[in-house]
Amino acid sequence: MKLYDTQRAPNPRRVRWLMAEKGIEDIEIVQVDLLAGQHRTSEYRDKVGAPHVPALELDDGTCISESLAICRYLETLYPEPNLFGRDAREQAEIEMWTRRVEMYLSTPMMLTVRFTHPALATLEEPKPEVAAYNRDSAERYMKVLDRRLADREFIATDRFTIADIVAATGVDFGRLIKYRPPEDYIHFNRWLEACRARPTAKAGL
Ligand SMILES: N[C@@H](CCC(=O)N[C@@H](CS)C(=O)NCC(=O)O)C(=O)O
């Protein structure tokens, strides 16, 4: 298998982080230069079906191009440690939190960076008002998570899961514009530092 990847991009980092948690080392990594537009060539689009990274090319040539679909596929092939839930209830809870953090935290954080960082202008023209709106949205959800994390270590269950990976990679992308979550969200910041301290977190940076 081959993973089409871009260093420092947040969606591929989800996959690389999951691979590190599971100790997956037998997937070839192919770097795609987004700023040079390599993902927009007809060769890449014809192969992958979308101008995005990550994409996982299977040995039979099939390409899967949504980060969470790739993560779920790898979870099936490499079940331990479990990151998506062991039974129906856990799977539903983890899915619920993964979808929430993706929609209300990670996506607005990614848009904040995308509409701010001058180096990303080849992908998106900087728009400070769009960036500010998205940063405020993300911070509103950080407050929700701060309350949730007051008496628990991880977002979805009593162990680290894909929901933590999706949330932490989204917030961490803010580092490109030197973004720091509000200091008074102490539980949220404690959780973020704990995620960052995992040796596996470095796999995606
Ligand atoms: N929902 C997709 C999003 C993929 C995505 O937007 N990837 C970004 C990099 S993090 C990308 O390829 N951007 C290229 C562009 O916007 O032109 C996923 O989770 O894989």
The ligand as an SDF file (V2000), in Angstrom:
LIG
                    3D

 20 19  0  0  0  0  0  0  0  0999 V2000
  -12.1720   15.5420    4.2960 N   0  0  0  0  0  0  0  0  0  0  0  0
  -10.8710   15.2830    3.7240 C   0  0  0  0  0  0  0  0  0  0  0  0
  -10.1290   16.6060    3.6060 C   0  0  0  0  0  0  0  0  0  0  0  0
   -8.8320   16.4670    2.8470 C   0  0  0  0  0  0  0  0  0  0  0  0
   -8.1480   17.8080    2.6820 C   0  0  0  0  0  0  0  0  0  0  0  0
   -8.7770   18.8770    2.5660 O   0  0  0  0  0  0  0  0  0  0  0  0
   -6.8110   17.7840    2.6610 N   0  0  0  0  0  0  0  0  0  0  0  0
   -6.0670   18.9900    2.4810 C   0  0  0  0  0  0  0  0  0  0  0  0
   -4.7450   18.8860    3.2280 C   0  0  0  0  0  0  0  0  0  0  0  0
   -4.9690   18.7950    4.9740 S   0  0  0  0  0  0  0  0  0  0  0  0
   -5.7720   19.1730    1.0100 C   0  0  0  0  0  0  0  0  0  0  0  0
   -5.4500   18.2150    0.3400 O   0  0  0  0  0  0  0  0  0  0  0  0
   -5.8570   20.3970    0.5010 N   0  0  0  0  0  0  0  0  0  0  0  0
   -5.5580   20.6840   -0.8580 C   0  0  0  0  0  0  0  0  0  0  0  0
   -6.2810   21.8960   -1.3720 C   0  0  0  0  0  0  0  0  0  0  0  0
   -7.0630   22.4730   -0.6210 O   0  0  0  0  0  0  0  0  0  0  0  0
   -6.0600   22.2660   -2.5230 O   0  0  0  0  0  0  0  0  0  0  0  0
  -10.1080   14.2890    4.5980 C   0  0  0  0  0  0  0  0  0  0  0  0
  -10.4110   14.1950    5.7940 O   0  0  0  0  0  0  0  0  0  0  0  0
   -9.2170   13.5910    4.0950 O   0  0  0  0  0  0  0  0  0  0  0  0
  1  2  1  0
  2  3  1  0
  2 18  1  0
  3  4  1  0
  4  5  1  0
  5  6  2  0
  5  7  1  0
  7  8  1  0
  8  9  1  0
  8 11  1  0
  9 10  1  0
 11 12  2  0
 11 13  1  0
 13 14  1  0
 14 15  1  0
 15 16  2  0
 15 17  1  0
 18 19  2  0
 18 20  1  0
M  END
$$$$
